Amino acid sequence: QVQLVESGGGLVQTGGSLRLSCAASGRTFSTYAMGWFRQNPGKERESVARIIWSGGSTYYSDSVKGRFTISKNNAENTVYLQMNSLKPEDTAVYYCAADLHYGFKYWGQGTQVTVSS
């Protein structure tokens, strides 16, 4: 089992920045990848970014490429999402998730990000 706790959401104006954090605990030694997803009411959950825990390869959705950066701190079992040049369409609940080699099965509680126009 892996427990994930997100923090760092909030309200920001268009063009602003926020940094989300996700602290992992439990069976973290088995982590293959960590990811950030987002979801709005009535819409499907969208993959935003992911990072391979060993090696650090990163992947981004086209909608955030060049604006968001995912990073990790292995020693602290923490993954970050630096979000710059935020747009109103980035408004969503952001979730952290862990993949232990069989898909993203572990999820945090989510943190709200609201970008005002």
Secondary structure, 3 states (H helix, E strand, C coil): CEEEEEECCEEEECCCCEEEEEEEEECHHHCCEEEEEEECCCCCCEEEEEEECCCCCEEECCCCCCCEEEEEECCCCEEEEEECCCCHHHCEEEEEEEECCCCEEEECCCEEEEEEC
